[in-house]
Amino acid sequence: MLVECVECGKELSKSADTCSNCHSSDPFEIKKRKERYSRIFGAIIFTIGLAGFIYYVNEFGLLNYIR
């Protein structure tokens, strides 16, 4: 099965690591997708952690101990 390189548009085998035409090291943007997904996952984990911290502070009155 052939897939187009995102850089130059040449058709490549789906198992190709580089494009033989433009020498792109990521002809199908797999590395970019993985990076994007890891950033989204990190943002979700951070948001859940922040929400948990805010809940904990509000539920157990942590601010009263600080004052």
C-alpha angles and dihedrals in degrees: 000000000000126000128186121250109243091220103051106004097239115146113249137177111268089237095056116121096197136020113254091207105048098012093233110171091210106038095163097038092242093143092049091051092050091049091049092050092049091051091050091048091049092050091051092050091048091050092049091049092049092048090050091050092049090048091050093049093048097041099048099032096240090165091064091062093051095054 
